[in-house]
Amino acid sequence: MRAVRYHEHGGPNVLQVDDIERPDPGPEEIRVAVEAAGVNPVDTYFREGGYEPPTLPMIPGSDFAGVVDAVGERVTEFDEGDRVFGTGLGNDRQGTYAEYAVAPADRAARLPDEVGFSEGAAAALVGVTAWRALVDHAGLDPTETCLVHGANGGVGHVAVQIAGAAGATVLATASEEYHDELRELGVDAPLDYGREDLAEAVIEAGRPDAILDHRLDQYLDFDAEVGTQGVRVVGIGNTRPEAGFENVAAARGKEMRLHLMSMYNTPDMAGVLRKLAHLLAAGDLRPHVSRRYKLSQAGDAQKAVLRNSFFGKLVVRP
Ligand SMILES: NC(=O)c1ccc[n+]([C@@H]2O[C@H](COP(=O)([O-])OP(=O)(O)OC[C@H]3O[C@@H](n4cnc5c(N)ncnc54)[C@H](OP(=O)(O)O)[C@@H]3O)[C@@H](O)[C@H]2O)c1
Protein backbone atom coordinates (compact mmCIF):
# COMPACT_ATOMS: atom_id res chain seq x y z
CA MET A 1 0.00 0.00 0.00
CA ARG A 2 1.05 3.63 -0.36
CA ALA A 3 1.69 5.46 2.89
CA VAL A 4 3.18 8.80 3.87
CA ARG A 5 6.04 8.30 6.35
CA TYR A 6 8.77 10.22 8.13
CA HIS A 7 12.00 8.27 8.68
CA GLU A 8 13.51 11.02 10.82
CA HIS A 9 12.19 14.10 12.62
CA GLY A 10 12.22 17.43 10.85
CA GLY A 11 10.26 19.86 8.67
CA PRO A 12 7.46 18.98 6.24
CA ASN A 13 10.03 17.83 3.66
CA VAL A 14 10.83 14.70 5.72
CA LEU A 15 7.42 13.34 4.65
CA GLN A 16 7.68 10.88 1.75
CA VAL A 17 5.33 8.40 0.08
CA ASP A 18 6.54 4.81 0.57
CA ASP A 19 5.26 1.51 -0.80
CA ILE A 20 4.91 -0.77 2.22
CA GLU A 21 3.14 -3.96 3.21
CA ARG A 22 -0.51 -3.67 4.18
CA PRO A 23 -0.84 -4.19 7.95
CA ASP A 24 -3.07 -6.94 9.39
CA PRO A 25 -5.47 -6.21 12.25
CA GLY A 26 -4.90 -7.77 15.69
CA PRO A 27 -7.75 -9.58 17.50
CA GLU A 28 -9.37 -6.34 18.77
CA GLU A 29 -8.59 -4.20 15.74
CA ILE A 30 -10.11 -3.33 12.39
CA ARG A 31 -8.35 -2.56 9.14
CA VAL A 32 -9.85 0.38 7.28
CA ALA A 33 -9.47 1.24 3.60
CA VAL A 34 -8.87 4.93 4.23
CA GLU A 35 -10.89 7.36 2.13
CA ALA A 36 -9.86 10.47 4.08
CA ALA A 37 -7.47 11.41 6.89
CA GLY A 38 -7.84 14.63 8.88
CA VAL A 39 -4.84 16.95 9.16
CA ASN A 40 -4.27 18.28 12.70
CA PRO A 41 -1.60 20.50 14.26
CA VAL A 42 -0.61 17.56 16.50
CA ASP A 43 0.49 15.60 13.40
CA THR A 44 3.25 18.18 12.97
CA TYR A 45 4.33 17.98 16.65
CA PHE A 46 5.01 14.23 16.26
CA ARG A 47 6.80 14.78 12.94
CA GLU A 48 9.01 17.47 14.45
CA GLY A 49 9.84 15.31 17.49
CA GLY A 50 8.24 17.60 20.11
CA TYR A 51 6.01 14.60 20.88
CA GLU A 52 7.77 11.24 20.69
CA PRO A 53 6.22 8.63 18.34
CA PRO A 54 6.73 4.96 19.34
CA THR A 55 8.87 4.10 16.33
CA LEU A 56 10.44 5.37 13.12
CA PRO A 57 9.62 5.32 10.28
CA MET A 58 6.17 6.55 11.26
CA ILE A 59 2.94 7.22 9.35
CA PRO A 60 1.41 10.51 10.57
CA GLY A 61 -2.28 11.16 11.12
CA SER A 62 -4.79 10.67 13.88
CA ASP A 63 -8.13 10.86 12.05
CA PHE A 64 -9.54 8.42 9.54
CA ALA A 65 -12.74 7.72 7.64
CA GLY A 66 -13.22 4.83 5.28
CA VAL A 67 -14.56 1.31 4.84
CA VAL A 68 -13.78 -1.65 7.11
CA ASP A 69 -11.80 -4.13 5.08
CA ALA A 70 -10.75 -6.72 7.68
CA VAL A 71 -11.93 -7.44 11.22
CA GLY A 72 -10.00 -8.95 14.17
CA GLU A 73 -11.39 -12.17 15.63
CA ARG A 74 -12.62 -10.58 18.88
CA VAL A 75 -14.30 -7.55 17.24
CA THR A 76 -18.09 -7.81 17.43
CA GLU A 77 -19.24 -4.26 16.65
CA PHE A 78 -18.01 -3.97 13.04
CA ASP A 79 -18.25 -6.03 9.84
CA GLU A 80 -16.36 -5.82 6.58
CA GLY A 81 -17.94 -3.15 4.39
CA ASP A 82 -19.03 -0.86 7.26
CA ARG A 83 -18.42 2.84 6.77
CA VAL A 84 -16.50 4.09 9.82
CA PHE A 85 -14.64 7.08 11.20
CA GLY A 86 -12.32 7.43 14.15
CA THR A 87 -9.31 9.04 15.74
CA GLY A 88 -6.48 8.62 18.24
CA LEU A 89 -3.94 7.05 15.86
CA GLY A 90 -0.49 8.36 14.87
CA ASN A 91 0.73 8.65 18.47
CA ASP A 92 1.07 5.25 20.20
CA ARG A 93 0.70 3.44 16.85
CA GLN A 94 1.00 4.05 13.12
CA GLY A 95 -1.24 6.76 11.67
CA THR A 96 -3.71 7.32 8.88
CA TYR A 97 -2.11 9.16 5.92
CA ALA A 98 -2.15 5.87 4.00
CA GLU A 99 -4.31 3.65 1.81
CA TYR A 100 -5.03 1.41 4.82
CA ALA A 101 -4.89 1.95 8.58
CA VAL A 102 -5.30 -0.46 11.48
CA ALA A 103 -7.25 0.91 14.45
CA PRO A 104 -8.39 -0.52 17.78
CA ALA A 105 -12.15 -1.08 17.42
CA ASP A 106 -12.74 1.15 20.45
CA ARG A 107 -11.39 4.20 18.59
CA ALA A 108 -13.97 3.98 15.77
CA ALA A 109 -17.70 4.38 15.17
CA ARG A 110 -20.08 3.92 12.24
CA LEU A 111 -20.21 6.89 9.89
CA PRO A 112 -23.81 7.77 8.93
CA ASP A 113 -24.54 7.05 5.23
CA GLU A 114 -25.39 10.67 4.49
CA VAL A 115 -22.02 11.95 5.76
CA GLY A 116 -19.07 12.10 3.34
CA PHE A 117 -15.74 10.47 4.21
CA SER A 118 -13.89 13.80 4.17
CA GLU A 119 -16.42 15.28 6.58
CA GLY A 120 -16.20 12.20 8.82
CA ALA A 121 -12.42 12.44 9.03
CA ALA A 122 -12.73 16.18 9.59
CA ALA A 123 -15.07 15.69 12.55
CA ALA A 124 -13.15 13.05 14.50
CA LEU A 125 -10.24 14.44 16.58
CA VAL A 126 -11.67 17.94 16.79
CA GLY A 127 -15.13 16.61 17.62
CA VAL A 128 -13.88 14.37 20.43
CA THR A 129 -11.81 17.30 21.74
CA ALA A 130 -14.71 19.74 21.68
CA TRP A 131 -17.16 17.24 23.19
CA ARG A 132 -14.77 16.34 26.01
CA ALA A 133 -13.99 20.00 26.68
CA LEU A 134 -17.51 21.40 26.65
CA VAL A 135 -19.70 18.48 27.70
CA ASP A 136 -17.46 16.35 29.95
CA HIS A 137 -15.20 18.98 31.51
CA ALA A 138 -17.15 22.26 31.35
CA GLY A 139 -20.54 20.56 31.87
CA LEU A 140 -22.17 23.17 29.63
CA ASP A 141 -25.94 23.48 30.03
CA PRO A 142 -28.61 25.07 27.80
CA THR A 143 -29.08 28.15 29.98
CA GLU A 144 -25.42 29.10 29.79
CA THR A 145 -23.15 31.18 27.57
CA CYS A 146 -20.04 29.65 26.03
CA LEU A 147 -17.06 31.42 24.45
CA VAL A 148 -14.98 29.56 21.85
CA HIS A 149 -11.63 31.07 20.86
CA GLY A 150 -10.35 30.54 17.30
CA ALA A 151 -13.78 29.54 16.05
CA ASN A 152 -12.95 29.23 12.34
CA GLY A 153 -10.30 26.58 13.05
CA GLY A 154 -10.75 22.82 13.21
CA VAL A 155 -11.65 22.53 16.88
CA GLY A 156 -13.40 25.91 17.00
CA HIS A 157 -15.88 25.41 14.16
CA VAL A 158 -17.00 22.08 15.61
CA ALA A 159 -17.03 23.37 19.21
CA VAL A 160 -19.44 26.21 18.38
CA GLN A 161 -21.83 23.66 16.85
CA ILE A 162 -21.65 21.33 19.87
CA ALA A 163 -22.22 24.30 22.20
CA GLY A 164 -25.18 25.34 20.03
CA ALA A 165 -26.59 21.79 20.00
CA ALA A 166 -26.39 21.86 23.82
CA GLY A 167 -28.65 24.91 23.66
CA ALA A 168 -26.09 27.39 24.97
CA THR A 169 -25.64 30.97 23.75
CA VAL A 170 -22.45 30.89 21.69
CA LEU A 171 -19.81 33.64 21.50
CA ALA A 172 -16.76 33.16 19.32
CA THR A 173 -13.50 34.88 18.47
CA ALA A 174 -12.38 34.76 14.82
CA SER A 175 -11.25 37.08 12.03
CA GLU A 176 -14.03 39.17 10.52
CA GLU A 177 -13.86 37.26 7.19
CA TYR A 178 -15.38 34.17 8.86
CA HIS A 179 -18.22 35.85 10.76
CA ASP A 180 -20.95 35.09 8.21
CA GLU A 181 -20.02 31.40 8.09
CA LEU A 182 -19.92 31.26 11.89
CA ARG A 183 -23.38 32.83 12.14
CA GLU A 184 -24.62 30.10 9.76
CA LEU A 185 -23.21 27.53 12.20
CA GLY A 186 -25.27 29.10 14.97
CA VAL A 187 -22.82 31.50 16.60
CA ASP A 188 -24.77 34.29 18.30
CA ALA A 189 -21.90 36.76 18.54
CA PRO A 190 -18.76 36.34 16.40
CA LEU A 191 -16.09 38.82 17.55
CA ASP A 192 -12.83 39.74 15.82
CA TYR A 193 -9.91 38.60 18.01
CA GLY A 194 -7.87 41.53 16.67
CA ARG A 195 -10.09 44.28 18.04
CA GLU A 196 -8.70 46.33 20.91
CA ASP A 197 -11.96 46.38 22.85
CA LEU A 198 -12.42 42.58 22.64
CA ALA A 199 -12.97 42.18 26.40
CA GLU A 200 -15.67 44.88 26.45
CA ALA A 201 -17.30 43.34 23.37
CA VAL A 202 -17.46 39.88 24.98
CA ILE A 203 -18.89 41.33 28.21
CA GLU A 204 -21.49 43.27 26.22
CA ALA A 205 -22.49 40.09 24.33
CA GLY A 206 -22.85 38.25 27.67
CA ARG A 207 -20.23 37.01 30.14
CA PRO A 208 -19.38 33.37 29.32
CA ASP A 209 -19.88 30.61 31.92
CA ALA A 210 -17.56 28.31 29.97
CA ILE A 211 -14.59 29.10 27.71
CA LEU A 212 -12.71 26.85 25.29
CA ASP A 213 -9.18 28.25 25.13
CA HIS A 214 -6.58 27.02 22.60
CA ARG A 215 -4.04 29.79 23.42
CA LEU A 216 -3.60 29.75 27.19
CA ASP A 217 -0.42 31.84 27.06
CA GLN A 218 -2.41 34.64 25.46
CA TYR A 219 -5.87 34.43 27.01
CA LEU A 220 -5.70 33.26 30.67
CA ASP A 221 -6.04 36.76 32.17
CA PHE A 222 -8.58 37.67 29.49
CA ASP A 223 -10.69 34.60 30.31
CA ALA A 224 -10.70 35.53 34.00
CA GLU A 225 -11.64 39.12 33.16
CA VAL A 226 -14.58 38.37 30.85
CA GLY A 227 -15.97 35.20 32.46
CA THR A 228 -18.82 34.92 34.94
CA GLN A 229 -18.18 34.31 38.63
CA GLY A 230 -17.00 30.68 38.73
CA VAL A 231 -16.16 30.61 35.01
CA ARG A 232 -14.97 27.19 33.78
CA VAL A 233 -12.07 27.42 31.34
CA VAL A 234 -10.95 24.34 29.41
CA GLY A 235 -7.42 24.69 28.05
CA ILE A 236 -6.48 22.64 25.00
CA GLY A 237 -3.46 24.49 23.62
CA ASN A 238 -0.80 27.16 23.78
CA THR A 239 1.66 28.77 21.41
CA ARG A 240 4.56 28.77 23.91
CA PRO A 241 5.29 26.03 26.48
CA GLU A 242 4.79 28.39 29.42
CA ALA A 243 1.59 30.23 30.37
CA GLY A 244 0.59 32.16 33.46
CA PHE A 245 -1.51 34.92 34.97
CA GLU A 246 -0.40 38.53 35.18
CA ASN A 247 -3.13 39.03 37.75
CA VAL A 248 -3.69 35.90 39.83
CA ALA A 249 -5.84 37.82 42.31
CA ALA A 250 -8.35 38.71 39.60
CA ALA A 251 -8.67 35.06 38.58
CA ARG A 252 -8.97 34.06 42.27
CA GLY A 253 -11.63 36.69 42.78
CA LYS A 254 -13.56 35.07 39.92
CA GLU A 255 -13.23 31.57 41.47
CA MET A 256 -12.09 30.63 37.97
CA ARG A 257 -11.71 26.92 37.35
CA LEU A 258 -9.14 25.75 34.81
CA HIS A 259 -9.24 22.28 33.31
CA LEU A 260 -6.34 21.22 31.08
CA MET A 261 -6.90 18.26 28.79
CA SER A 262 -5.57 16.04 26.03
CA MET A 263 -7.94 14.38 23.60
CA TYR A 264 -5.77 11.25 23.68
CA ASN A 265 -6.84 10.61 27.31
CA THR A 266 -10.52 10.29 26.39
CA PRO A 267 -11.64 7.15 28.25
CA ASP A 268 -14.45 6.06 25.90
CA MET A 269 -13.44 7.41 22.51
CA ALA A 270 -15.88 5.19 20.60
CA GLY A 271 -18.70 6.41 22.86
CA VAL A 272 -17.96 10.05 22.03
CA LEU A 273 -17.57 9.21 18.32
CA ARG A 274 -21.05 7.59 18.39
CA LYS A 275 -22.47 10.80 19.89
CA LEU A 276 -20.77 12.81 17.15
CA ALA A 277 -22.24 10.41 14.57
CA HIS A 278 -25.68 11.14 16.04
CA LEU A 279 -25.15 14.90 15.65
CA LEU A 280 -23.77 14.39 12.12
CA ALA A 281 -26.79 12.31 11.09
CA ALA A 282 -29.18 14.88 12.57
CA GLY A 283 -27.46 17.71 10.69
CA ASP A 284 -26.55 19.41 13.98
CA LEU A 285 -22.84 18.99 13.28
CA ARG A 286 -21.61 20.05 9.84
CA PRO A 287 -17.82 19.83 9.55
CA HIS A 288 -16.45 22.06 6.82
CA VAL A 289 -13.62 20.77 4.63
CA SER A 290 -11.61 23.70 3.36
CA ARG A 291 -9.12 21.78 1.21
CA ARG A 292 -8.30 18.22 0.15
CA TYR A 293 -4.71 17.04 -0.49
CA LYS A 294 -3.20 13.93 -2.15
CA LEU A 295 -0.76 11.70 -0.23
CA SER A 296 2.08 13.28 -2.22
CA GLN A 297 0.98 16.71 -0.94
CA ALA A 298 1.03 15.75 2.77
CA GLY A 299 3.92 18.15 3.44
CA ASP A 300 1.92 21.04 1.97
CA ALA A 301 -1.08 20.06 4.10
CA GLN A 302 1.01 20.04 7.29
CA LYS A 303 2.58 23.38 6.38
CA ALA A 304 -0.87 24.85 5.76
CA VAL A 305 -2.42 23.59 9.01
CA LEU A 306 0.10 25.63 11.00
CA ARG A 307 0.64 28.65 8.75
CA ASN A 308 -2.52 29.30 6.75
CA SER A 309 -5.85 30.74 7.79
CA PHE A 310 -8.84 28.63 6.67
CA PHE A 311 -12.37 27.76 7.71
CA GLY A 312 -12.78 24.27 9.17
CA LYS A 313 -10.44 21.43 8.28
CA LEU A 314 -7.85 20.17 5.84
CA VAL A 315 -7.91 16.51 4.81
CA VAL A 316 -5.60 14.11 2.96
CA ARG A 317 -7.32 11.73 0.51
CA PRO A 318 -5.26 8.65 -0.42
N1 LIG B 1 -5.45 19.33 24.01
C1 LIG B 1 -6.07 18.69 23.01
O1 LIG B 1 -6.59 17.60 23.20
C2 LIG B 1 -6.12 19.34 21.67
C3 LIG B 1 -6.93 18.77 20.68
C4 LIG B 1 -7.02 19.43 19.44
C5 LIG B 1 -6.28 20.58 19.21
N2 LIG B 1 -5.47 21.06 20.20
C6 LIG B 1 -4.70 22.31 19.98
O2 LIG B 1 -5.61 23.35 19.83
C7 LIG B 1 -5.11 24.32 18.93
C8 LIG B 1 -6.11 24.56 17.80
O3 LIG B 1 -6.26 23.38 17.04
P1 LIG B 1 -7.05 23.41 15.66
O4 LIG B 1 -7.02 22.05 15.09
O5 LIG B 1 -8.36 24.09 15.83
O6 LIG B 1 -6.09 24.38 14.78
P2 LIG B 1 -6.44 25.28 13.52
O7 LIG B 1 -7.46 24.58 12.69
O8 LIG B 1 -5.14 25.64 12.91
O9 LIG B 1 -7.13 26.60 14.12
C9 LIG B 1 -6.41 27.55 14.84
C10 LIG B 1 -7.31 28.72 15.08
O10 LIG B 1 -6.66 29.68 15.91
C11 LIG B 1 -6.97 30.95 15.42
N3 LIG B 1 -6.09 31.99 15.93
C12 LIG B 1 -4.88 32.38 15.46
N4 LIG B 1 -4.43 33.41 16.20
C13 LIG B 1 -5.38 33.68 17.14
C14 LIG B 1 -5.50 34.61 18.18
N5 LIG B 1 -4.53 35.49 18.45
N6 LIG B 1 -6.61 34.60 18.95
C15 LIG B 1 -7.60 33.70 18.71
N7 LIG B 1 -7.54 32.80 17.74
C16 LIG B 1 -6.44 32.77 16.97
C17 LIG B 1 -6.89 30.76 13.93
O11 LIG B 1 -7.45 31.86 13.28
P3 LIG B 1 -6.85 32.44 11.89
O12 LIG B 1 -7.42 31.54 10.83
O13 LIG B 1 -7.38 33.83 11.84
O14 LIG B 1 -5.34 32.38 11.98
C18 LIG B 1 -7.69 29.48 13.81
O15 LIG B 1 -9.06 29.75 13.87
C19 LIG B 1 -3.75 23.78 18.45
O16 LIG B 1 -2.75 24.32 19.28
C20 LIG B 1 -3.86 22.30 18.71
O17 LIG B 1 -2.63 21.67 18.88
C21 LIG B 1 -5.38 20.46 21.40
The ligand as a MOL file (V3000), in Angstrom:
LIG
                    3D

  0  0  0     0  0            999 V3000
M  V30 BEGIN CTAB
M  V30 COUNTS 48 52 0 0 0
M  V30 BEGIN ATOM
M  V30 1 N -5.4480 19.3280 24.0090 0
M  V30 2 C -6.0660 18.6900 23.0150 0
M  V30 3 O -6.5940 17.6030 23.1960 0
M  V30 4 C -6.1190 19.3370 21.6660 0
M  V30 5 C -6.9270 18.7740 20.6770 0
M  V30 6 C -7.0230 19.4310 19.4430 0
M  V30 7 C -6.2750 20.5810 19.2080 0
M  V30 8 N -5.4690 21.0560 20.2030 0 CHG=1
M  V30 9 C -4.6960 22.3050 19.9840 0
M  V30 10 O -5.6140 23.3550 19.8280 0
M  V30 11 C -5.1110 24.3240 18.9260 0
M  V30 12 C -6.1050 24.5650 17.8020 0
M  V30 13 O -6.2580 23.3820 17.0390 0
M  V30 14 P -7.0550 23.4080 15.6600 0
M  V30 15 O -7.0200 22.0540 15.0890 0
M  V30 16 O -8.3580 24.0870 15.8320 0 CHG=-1
M  V30 17 O -6.0910 24.3850 14.7830 0
M  V30 18 P -6.4400 25.2820 13.5180 0
M  V30 19 O -7.4620 24.5820 12.6850 0
M  V30 20 O -5.1360 25.6420 12.9060 0
M  V30 21 O -7.1310 26.5960 14.1160 0
M  V30 22 C -6.4090 27.5470 14.8370 0
M  V30 23 C -7.3140 28.7220 15.0750 0
M  V30 24 O -6.6600 29.6760 15.9150 0
M  V30 25 C -6.9660 30.9480 15.4160 0
M  V30 26 N -6.0930 31.9870 15.9290 0
M  V30 27 C -4.8760 32.3790 15.4630 0
M  V30 28 N -4.4310 33.4090 16.1990 0
M  V30 29 C -5.3850 33.6830 17.1450 0
M  V30 30 C -5.5000 34.6120 18.1800 0
M  V30 31 N -4.5260 35.4910 18.4530 0
M  V30 32 N -6.6090 34.5990 18.9510 0
M  V30 33 C -7.6010 33.7010 18.7130 0
M  V30 34 N -7.5440 32.7980 17.7360 0
M  V30 35 C -6.4400 32.7700 16.9680 0
M  V30 36 C -6.8910 30.7640 13.9250 0
M  V30 37 O -7.4480 31.8560 13.2790 0
M  V30 38 P -6.8480 32.4420 11.8860 0
M  V30 39 O -7.4180 31.5370 10.8280 0
M  V30 40 O -7.3820 33.8260 11.8380 0
M  V30 41 O -5.3450 32.3850 11.9750 0
M  V30 42 C -7.6930 29.4750 13.8130 0
M  V30 43 O -9.0630 29.7530 13.8690 0
M  V30 44 C -3.7510 23.7830 18.4490 0
M  V30 45 O -2.7550 24.3240 19.2790 0
M  V30 46 C -3.8610 22.2970 18.7070 0
M  V30 47 O -2.6270 21.6700 18.8810 0
M  V30 48 C -5.3770 20.4580 21.4010 0
M  V30 END ATOM
M  V30 BEGIN BOND
M  V30 1 1 1 2
M  V30 2 2 2 3
M  V30 3 1 2 4
M  V30 4 1 4 5
M  V30 5 2 4 48
M  V30 6 2 5 6
M  V30 7 1 6 7
M  V30 8 2 7 8
M  V30 9 1 8 9
M  V30 10 1 8 48
M  V30 11 1 9 10
M  V30 12 1 9 46
M  V30 13 1 10 11
M  V30 14 1 11 12
M  V30 15 1 11 44
M  V30 16 1 12 13
M  V30 17 1 13 14
M  V30 18 2 14 15
M  V30 19 1 14 16
M  V30 20 1 14 17
M  V30 21 1 17 18
M  V30 22 2 18 19
M  V30 23 1 18 20
M  V30 24 1 18 21
M  V30 25 1 21 22
M  V30 26 1 22 23
M  V30 27 1 23 24
M  V30 28 1 23 42
M  V30 29 1 24 25
M  V30 30 1 25 26
M  V30 31 1 25 36
M  V30 32 1 26 27
M  V30 33 1 26 35
M  V30 34 2 27 28
M  V30 35 1 28 29
M  V30 36 1 29 30
M  V30 37 2 29 35
M  V30 38 1 30 31
M  V30 39 2 30 32
M  V30 40 1 32 33
M  V30 41 2 33 34
M  V30 42 1 34 35
M  V30 43 1 36 37
M  V30 44 1 36 42
M  V30 45 1 37 38
M  V30 46 2 38 39
M  V30 47 1 38 40
M  V30 48 1 38 41
M  V30 49 1 42 43
M  V30 50 1 44 45
M  V30 51 1 44 46
M  V30 52 1 46 47
M  V30 END BOND
M  V30 END CTAB
M  END
